[in-house]
Amino acid sequence: MGYDALIIGGGHNGLVCAFYLARAGLKVRILEARDVIGGAAVTEEFHPGFRNSVASYTVSLLQPKVIADMRLADHGYRVIERPISNFLPQENGDYLKLGGGLERTQAEFRRFSAKDAAALPAYYAMLERVADVLRGLALQIPPNAGEGMRTLLTGAQQGRMLARLSLEAQRDVLDLFTKSARDFLDGWFESDAVKAAFGFDAVVGNYASPDTPGSAYVLLHHVFGEVNGNKGAWGHSVGGMGRITAIMADVCRAAGVEISLETPVARVLVDGGKAVGVKLGSGAEIIAPRIIANVGPKLLYERMIAPGDLPEDFLRRIKGFKVGSGTFRMNVALRELPTFTCLPEPGEHHRSGIIIAPTLDYMDRAFVSAKAQGWSRAPIVEMLIPSTVDDSLAPEGQHVASLFCQQFAPQLPDGKDWDDYEDAAADTILDTVEHYAPGFRASVLGRMILSPKGLERKFGLVNGDIMHGHLSLDQMWAARPVLGHGSYKGPLSGLYMCGSGTHPGGGVTGAPGHNCAHAILRTRGFLGRLRT
């Protein structure tokens, strides 16, 4: 059977792309290497009786348009919003809670600084103004440098969103895109705890210090989402993240998409500067006029395409494309809820993001330690306990926890191998939580460990990069992954990209998949069939 498009990788963006193409009448086949659909957004049993979202672990950035177009809610998509955003135990035995509404957060901030509480409304308003611009750009196809008048017109159209901002807001945009998180937050707040509460977002999936220029943008990237219509909120997908991609797969199949599991792609076939098909790990070849990669740029261009088939300058720039998010993921089965010294009773903090990163200095030390030793001896840890709101994940009275951890070098120094050190690093993480919640280590019944190397091996995330590439100014918008190929079209005719290594970047957004499909359909005159 002939196919109009082959999609390499069955992650959420591949599923979203496949849906829009199939809805427009194209015959689409997804080729997924693993035995389960969903890429890094999957729910798996990792200890007998305990299931969890083993990689991607929380919901906010998934585009409302994608949710509506795929009618995910009609098929069982359900997200429970956190009662508060985050809970940060402090080194002095205190704690800070962030979220639950403006007035409540202000009251919490007053315990640390009356000035910071007073500054909060203006800070939120500033973030929202800028975040609205990002929301507007997220589902736009960036201009492709080198396309003459089209480049100018598209750039002008999208730039108009920024031009409409007040001068004050444009200054905020400049600050967020160029400053370090510390410099940016120092301009707003004085309390170390308050700055840590906001600065944590700047190091999520970012192998960098909060003192690194440009880290303020990563903070912004994590606030332009929403849950159930509430902007900036985060939540838990009932059934785990795998429930989302399982629903997406069902919707795709109903639209006519063919999904093949345990079908790894070894090579993109190229003939005369055009991508014409793929060669599978089995040796079989499949021909199609459109090859769409839902894998990262490094994996696609350095491992799936022969160097001689790519332009020399493009290949050189891909070799310089920065990857490695400094992330270590653990999933743990727990006998009981952790008991925090600063807030020992069970409560809403167990249903929030539990952040072990009390100050920006702590975060900076974590990065410096990782650079010197391979991993931080006092790492940044975000813990979520989804079983507090979803009893399908663990036996009654017991729990599962996601531990999202920074900073862990993508490549260990001195030729060391993560396979030899991941248990030691995992023990360091447990010790870090134990410091704030005595008894935590003893409550662990089982654990699943994913070092940067483990994330690459299991999910194809090169250097363990959960974003498919740094979110730095030189790797965003029309320059993601390479200037001249920022509109989802690769350097070979018939080759496209729909993963997080394209605009607008990482997270479970569905935006790259949506945009790639529209870019393909726009060039083929199918847009009228999209019914958007």
C-alpha positions in Angstrom: 0.0 0.0 0.0 1.4 3.4 -0.9 1.7 6.1 1.8 1.6 9.8 1.4 3.8 10.3 4.5 5.9 8.3 6.9 6.5 9.6 10.4 9.6 8.4 12.3 8.7 8.2 16.0 5.4 7.8 17.8 5.8 10.6 20.4 3.0 13.0 21.0 4.1 15.4 18.3 4.2 12.6 15.7 0.7 11.6 16.7 -0.6 15.2 16.4 1.1 15.7 13.0 -0.4 12.4 11.8 -3.9 13.4 12.9 -3.9 16.6 11.0 -2.4 15.0 7.9 -4.9 12.1 8.0 -7.8 14.5 8.6 -6.8 16.3 5.3 -7.0 13.0 3.4 -3.3 11.8 3.4 -2.4 8.2 4.0 0.0 8.2 7.0 2.0 5.6 8.7 3.8 6.1 12.1 7.0 4.0 12.6 7.7 3.6 16.4 10.8 1.8 17.6 9.4 0.8 21.0 6.6 -1.6 21.8 4.4 1.2 23.2 3.2 4.4 21.5 3.8 7.8 23.1 7.6 8.5 23.0 8.6 10.1 26.3 4.9 10.6 27.3 4.1 7.1 28.5 2.8 5.3 31.6 4.5 2.1 32.6 4.6 -0.3 35.5 8.1 0.0 36.9 7.6 -2.0 40.1 5.0 -4.7 40.7 1.6 -2.9 41.2 3.1 0.6 40.7 2.6 2.6 37.5 3.8 6.1 36.6 4.6 8.6 33.9 8.1 7.4 33.6 9.6 10.4 31.6 7.3 13.4 30.9 5.3 13.7 34.1 3.0 16.8 34.3 0.6 18.8 32.1 0.4 22.5 31.2 1.8 23.2 27.8 -0.4 21.0 25.7 -2.1 23.4 23.2 -5.8 23.9 23.8 -6.4 23.9 20.0 -4.8 20.4 19.7 -7.0 19.2 22.6 -10.1 20.6 20.9 -9.3 19.5 17.4 -8.5 15.9 18.4 -11.5 15.9 20.8 -9.3 14.4 23.5 -11.8 15.2 26.3 -14.5 13.2 24.5 -12.2 10.2 24.7 -11.3 10.4 28.4 -8.7 13.1 28.6 -8.8 14.5 32.1 -6.3 16.7 34.0 -6.5 17.5 37.7 -5.1 20.9 38.5 -2.6 21.2 41.4 -4.2 22.9 44.5 -1.0 25.0 44.7 1.8 25.2 42.1 4.9 24.4 44.2 6.1 23.8 47.7 9.7 24.7 48.6 11.2 23.5 51.9 13.8 25.9 53.1 17.2 25.2 54.6 16.2 27.0 57.9 13.2 24.7 58.5 10.7 27.0 57.0 8.8 26.5 53.7 7.2 28.6 50.9 4.1 27.7 49.0 3.5 29.2 45.6 0.1 29.4 44.0 -3.5 29.0 45.0 -4.4 32.5 43.8 -2.8 35.9 43.9 -4.0 37.0 47.3 -3.0 33.7 48.9 0.5 33.8 47.3 0.9 37.4 48.4 0.1 36.4 52.0 2.7 33.7 51.8 5.3 36.1 50.4 4.7 38.6 53.2 6.2 36.1 55.6 9.4 36.6 53.7 9.2 40.1 52.3 6.4 42.7 52.3 8.1 44.4 49.4 7.9 41.1 47.4 4.3 40.6 48.2 3.5 44.1 46.9 5.5 43.5 43.7 3.8 40.3 42.8 0.7 41.6 40.9 2.9 43.7 38.6 5.3 40.7 38.1 2.4 38.4 37.2 0.9 41.0 34.8 4.3 41.4 33.1 4.7 37.7 32.7 1.2 37.3 31.3 1.8 40.1 28.7 4.9 38.4 27.4 3.4 34.9 27.7 0.5 36.0 25.6 2.9 36.8 22.8 4.5 33.4 23.1 1.1 31.7 23.0 0.3 33.6 19.9 3.6 32.5 18.2 3.4 28.9 19.4 1.1 27.8 16.6 2.7 29.9 13.9 5.1 28.6 11.3 8.3 30.7 11.6 9.7 32.5 8.6 12.3 30.5 6.7 15.4 32.5 6.0 16.3 32.6 2.4 12.8 32.5 0.9 12.9 36.2 -0.2 9.6 38.1 0.0 7.8 35.2 1.9 10.5 35.5 4.6 10.0 39.2 4.9 6.2 39.0 5.0 6.0 36.2 7.5 8.6 37.8 9.7 6.8 41.1 9.6 3.5 39.5 10.4 4.8 37.6 13.4 6.9 40.5 14.5 3.8 42.6 14.7 2.8 40.8 17.9 5.9 42.2 19.6 5.6 45.6 17.9 2.1 46.0 19.4 3.5 45.7 22.9 4.1 48.8 24.9 7.8 50.0 25.2 7.8 48.8 28.8 6.7 45.3 27.7 9.2 45.2 24.9 11.9 45.9 27.5 10.6 43.0 29.5 10.8 40.8 26.4 14.4 41.8 25.9 15.2 41.1 29.5 13.7 37.7 29.4 15.4 36.6 26.2 18.9 37.8 27.2 19.3 38.1 31.0 20.1 35.4 33.5 17.3 34.3 35.7 19.1 35.8 38.7 19.6 39.2 37.1 16.0 39.2 35.9 14.5 38.2 39.3 16.8 40.6 41.2 15.0 43.4 39.4 11.7 42.3 41.0 12.3 40.6 44.3 14.5 40.7 47.4 13.7 37.4 49.2 15.9 34.4 48.4 13.0 32.0 48.9 10.7 34.0 46.6 13.4 34.3 43.9 14.0 30.5 44.1 10.2 29.8 43.7 10.3 31.5 40.3 13.9 30.7 39.4 13.3 27.0 39.6 11.5 27.1 36.2 14.7 28.6 34.7 16.7 25.3 35.3 14.0 22.8 34.4 15.6 20.8 31.5 18.3 23.4 31.3 21.9 22.3 32.0 22.9 25.7 33.2 23.1 28.0 36.3 20.4 30.6 37.1 23.4 32.9 36.5 23.7 31.8 32.9 22.7 34.6 30.4 19.5 33.6 28.6 18.2 31.3 31.5 15.4 33.8 32.1 13.8 32.7 28.9 13.5 29.1 30.1 11.6 30.4 33.1 9.2 32.0 30.7 8.9 28.9 28.5 7.4 27.1 31.4 4.7 29.6 32.2 2.8 30.0 28.9 0.7 26.9 29.3 -2.7 26.3 30.9 -4.8 23.6 32.5 -8.6 23.5 32.0 -8.6 27.1 30.8 -6.5 28.4 33.8 -3.4 30.1 32.4 -0.1 29.2 33.9 -1.5 26.2 35.8 -0.1 22.7 36.0 -1.9 19.4 36.5 -1.9 15.6 36.6 -3.2 13.6 33.7 -5.5 10.9 35.1 -3.9 7.6 34.1 -0.5 9.3 33.6 1.0 10.9 30.6 0.6 7.7 28.7 -3.1 8.1 28.9 -2.8 11.2 26.7 -0.8 9.6 24.0 -3.0 6.4 24.1 -6.0 8.6 23.4 -4.2 10.4 20.7 -3.3 7.1 19.1 -6.9 6.0 19.2 -8.0 9.2 17.5 -5.3 8.8 14.9 -6.3 5.2 14.1 -9.9 6.4 13.7 -8.7 9.0 11.2 -7.0 6.2 9.2 -3.4 6.5 10.5 -1.5 3.2 10.5 0.7 2.8 13.6 3.5 0.2 13.6 5.2 -0.6 16.9 8.6 -2.3 17.3 9.5 -0.9 13.9 12.8 1.1 14.3 14.0 3.2 11.4 17.7 2.8 10.7 18.2 5.1 7.8 16.4 7.8 5.7 16.7 6.8 2.0 17.9 9.7 -0.2 18.0 9.8 -4.0 19.2 12.9 -5.8 18.8 15.3 -2.9 15.4 14.1 -2.0 14.2 11.9 0.9 12.3 9.1 -0.7 11.7 6.5 2.0 13.2 4.8 5.0 15.1 1.6 5.7 14.0 -0.2 8.8 16.1 -2.0 11.3 14.9 -5.3 9.8 16.3 -4.3 6.4 12.9 -3.7 4.8 12.5 -0.4 2.8 9.3 1.7 2.7 8.9 4.4 0.0 6.9 7.6 0.4 7.1 11.2 -0.9 7.2 12.7 2.6 9.4 11.6 5.5 8.6 13.4 8.8 11.0 13.0 11.7 9.6 13.2 15.2 13.1 12.5 16.6 15.6 15.2 17.6 17.8 16.9 15.0 21.0 15.2 16.3 19.5 11.8 16.0 18.0 12.5 12.6 20.9 14.2 10.9 23.9 12.6 12.5 22.7 9.0 12.8 19.9 8.4 10.3 21.2 10.2 7.2 24.5 9.6 5.5 26.8 12.6 5.8 27.3 12.7 2.1 23.6 13.3 1.6 23.6 16.6 3.5 24.9 20.0 2.7 28.3 20.5 4.3 27.5 23.7 6.0 24.2 22.4 7.4 25.9 19.3 8.8 28.6 21.4 10.4 25.9 23.5 12.1 24.0 20.4 13.3 27.2 19.1 14.8 27.2 22.4 16.8 23.6 22.2 17.8 23.6 22.1 21.6 21.9 19.2 23.3 22.0 17.9 26.9 19.4 19.1 29.5 21.3 17.8 32.6 18.3 15.7 33.6 18.1 12.5 35.7 14.7 10.9 36.1 13.6 8.5 38.8 10.3 6.8 39.6 9.9 5.4 43.1 7.3 3.2 44.7 6.6 4.4 48.2 5.2 2.6 51.3 3.8 5.9 52.5 3.8 9.7 51.9 7.0 11.5 52.7 7.0 13.4 56.0 8.7 16.8 55.6 10.3 18.3 58.7 9.0 21.7 57.9 5.4 20.5 57.3 4.9 17.0 58.6 1.2 16.5 58.3 -0.4 15.3 55.0 -1.8 18.1 53.0 -2.0 20.0 49.8 1.8 20.2 49.5 1.8 16.5 48.7 -0.4 17.3 45.6 1.9 20.1 44.4 5.3 20.2 42.9 7.7 19.6 45.8 10.9 21.5 45.0 14.2 20.8 46.7 16.0 24.0 45.5 15.6 26.6 48.3 17.7 29.4 46.8 19.3 30.5 43.5 22.7 30.0 45.2 21.7 26.3 45.8 20.8 26.0 42.1 24.1 27.6 41.0 26.1 25.3 43.3 24.3 22.3 41.8 25.4 23.2 38.3 29.0 24.0 39.3 29.2 20.7 41.1 27.9 18.8 38.1 30.4 20.5 35.8 33.3 19.6 38.1 32.2 16.1 39.2 29.7 14.8 36.7 26.6 15.2 39.0 25.6 17.5 41.8 26.1 16.2 45.3 23.2 18.4 46.3 21.0 18.2 43.2 17.8 20.1 42.3 14.9 17.8 42.8 11.2 18.2 41.8 9.0 15.6 43.3 5.4 14.9 42.2 3.2 12.3 43.9 0.4 11.7 41.4 -1.1 8.8 43.4 -2.4 11.4 45.8 -5.1 12.2 43.2 -5.0 9.1 41.0 -5.6 5.8 42.8 -5.0 3.8 39.6 -1.2 4.2 39.9 -0.5 2.4 43.2 -1.9 -0.1 45.7 -4.2 1.3 48.3 -2.4 3.3 50.9 0.8 3.4 48.9 2.2 5.9 46.4 4.3 6.5 43.4 6.6 9.6 43.0 8.3 11.2 40.1 11.7 12.7 40.8 12.8 15.1 38.1 16.4 16.0 38.9 19.0 18.5 37.8 22.1 18.9 37.4 23.7 15.7 35.9 26.3 16.0 33.1 25.1 14.6 29.8 28.5 13.1 29.5 30.5 12.2 32.6 34.1 13.5 32.8 37.3 11.4 32.5 35.7 8.8 30.2 33.3 7.6 32.9 30.1 5.8 31.9 26.7 6.6 33.4 25.9 2.8 33.5 28.6 2.5 36.2 27.5 5.5 38.2 23.7 5.9 37.9 23.0 4.0 41.1 25.4 6.2 43.1 23.7 9.3 41.5 20.3 7.9 42.4 21.5 7.4 46.0 22.6 11.0 46.1 19.1 12.1 45.0 17.5 10.0 47.8 19.9 11.5 50.3 18.9 14.9 49.1 15.2 14.3 49.7 16.0 12.5 53.0 17.6 15.7 54.3 14.2 17.4 54.1 11.9 14.4 54.7 13.6 12.0 57.2 12.4 8.4 56.5 12.0 8.9 52.8 14.7 6.5 51.8 13.3 3.7 54.1 9.8 4.1 52.5 11.2 3.3 49.0 10.0 -0.1 47.9 11.4 0.0 44.3 12.9 2.5 41.9 13.4 3.1 38.2 16.5 5.0 37.2 17.0 7.0 34.0 20.3 8.8 33.8 21.1 11.0 30.7 22.4 7.9 29.0 19.3 5.9 30.1 17.0 8.6 28.7 18.9 8.4 25.4 18.8 4.6 25.3 15.1 4.3 26.2 13.6 7.2 24.4 16.2 8.3 21.8 16.8 11.6 23.6 20.4 12.4 22.5 22.5 13.2 25.6 19.3 12.7 27.6 18.0 16.1 26.4 14.3 16.2 27.2 13.9 19.4 25.0 15.6 17.9 21.9 18.1 20.8 22.2 18.9 23.8 24.3 16.3 26.6 24.5 18.9 29.3 23.8 18.5 32.4 21.7 20.5 30.9 18.9 18.3 27.8 18.8 14.8 29.3 18.9 12.0 30.3 16.5 13.3 30.6 12.9 16.7 29.3 14.0 15.4 26.0 15.5 17.2 23.8 14.7 19.2 25.8 12.0 18.4 29.1 10.4 17.0 28.5 7.0 15.2 25.3 8.2 13.1 26.7 10.9 9.8 26.1 9.2 9.8 22.4 9.7 11.4 21.6 6.3 14.7 19.8 6.2 17.6 20.4 3.8 16.4 17.6 1.6 13.3 17.8 -0.5 10.5 15.7 1.0 12.1 15.8 4.5 10.3 17.4 7.4 10.7 17.7 11.2 7.8 17.7 13.7 9.6 17.2 17.1 10.7 19.4 20.0 13.9 20.3 18.1 11.7 22.7 16.1 9.7 25.8 17.1 8.4 26.3 19.8 10.6 23.8 21.6 10.3 21.2 24.3 7.5 20.1 26.6 4.3 18.2 25.8 2.8 20.9 23.7 1.7 19.3 20.4 2.7 22.6 18.7 5.5 21.3 16.5 3.3 18.5 15.3 0.5 20.8 14.5 2.7 23.3 12.8 4.6 20.8 10.7 1.4 19.3 9.4 0.2 22.8 8.4 3.5 23.5 6.7 3.2 20.3 4.7 -0.5 21.0 3.8 0.2 24.6 2.9 2.7 23.6 0.3 0.4 21.0 -1.2 -2.8 23.0 -1.3 -4.6 20.8 1.3 -5.3 23.5 3.8 -8.9 23.8 2.8 -9.5 20.3 4.1 -8.3 21.0 7.6 -11.6 22.6 8.7 -9.7 24.8 11.2 
